[in-house]
Amino acid sequence: MRLGERFLIRRWADGCAVFDQASGNTYSLDVAACAGFDAVRNNESASAAIEGVVRRQWPDKDSQEIAALVRDCLERLDACGLIQA
């Protein structure tokens, strides 16, 4: 099964739901996680995509807080098997 055929995705304004046809699991992703997942599928940087969303959502966060949020998001996506962090 090719990567593009593996996932069924339903999008909303506040994120997306991803059904993994290989495992049978369904995941609910927030906007940042959805951006990271999309980036990987487009051969782009998940970290950069997630960071962009986090900076827009929380402009008052400092660089360390943003880095921790990005790391957490990447770890969650990796744990689900949606990306390899």
C-alpha positions in Angstrom: 0.0 0.0 0.0 1.5 3.3 -1.0 1.7 6.2 1.5 -0.9 8.2 -0.3 -3.4 5.3 -0.3 -2.7 4.4 3.3 -4.6 7.3 5.0 -8.1 8.6 4.8 -8.3 12.2 6.1 -11.2 14.3 7.1 -10.4 18.0 7.8 -12.0 20.6 10.0 -11.0 24.1 11.0 -9.5 22.9 14.2 -7.6 19.9 12.9 -8.3 16.6 11.2 -9.1 12.9 11.7 -6.8 10.4 10.1 -7.8 6.8 9.5 -4.8 4.5 9.0 -6.0 1.7 6.6 -2.8 -0.3 7.4 -3.5 -0.5 11.2 -7.2 0.2 11.3 -6.6 3.0 13.8 -8.2 6.4 13.7 -6.4 9.5 15.1 -7.8 13.0 16.0 -5.1 15.6 15.3 -5.1 19.2 16.4 -4.1 21.9 13.9 -0.4 21.7 14.7 -0.2 17.9 14.5 -2.3 18.0 11.3 0.2 20.5 9.8 3.2 18.3 10.7 1.5 15.2 9.3 0.7 17.1 6.0 4.3 18.3 5.8 5.7 14.8 6.0 3.3 13.6 3.3 4.5 16.5 1.1 8.2 15.8 1.8 8.5 18.9 3.9 9.7 19.6 7.4 7.2 18.6 10.1 9.1 20.6 12.7 8.9 23.8 10.6 5.2 23.3 9.9 4.3 22.6 13.5 6.4 25.6 14.7 4.6 27.9 12.3 1.2 26.9 13.7 2.4 27.0 17.3 3.8 30.5 16.8 0.6 31.8 15.3 -1.5 30.2 18.0 0.6 31.4 20.9 2.6 34.5 19.9 3.6 35.2 23.5 5.5 31.9 24.0 9.3 32.1 24.1 11.6 30.0 21.9 12.1 27.3 24.6 8.4 26.9 25.1 7.8 26.7 21.4 10.6 24.1 21.0 9.0 22.0 23.8 5.6 22.2 22.1 7.0 21.2 18.7 9.0 18.3 20.3 5.8 17.1 22.1 3.8 17.2 18.9 6.4 15.3 16.9 6.7 12.7 19.7 2.9 12.2 19.6 2.8 11.8 15.8 5.7 9.3 16.0 4.0 7.3 18.8 1.0 6.9 16.6 3.1 5.8 13.7 2.0 8.7 11.5 5.5 10.1 11.1 9.1 9.1 12.1 10.4 11.8 14.3 
